[in-house]
């Protein structure tokens, strides 16, 4: 399992996304939808999100 802990807050934070409203996600389905939405500019994961394993076949 991968864990990301506040990397965007390092060295002064981030400035991307302009004036776009951030999208808050709390589970994998919401994260996936936000990543696929071309209008979303900033994603805030406010929970531990478990991403299912990808099986190649």
Secondary structure, 3 states (H helix, E strand, C coil): CCCCCCHHHHHHCCCCCCCCCCEEECCHHHHHHHHHCCCCCCEEECCCCCCCCCCCC
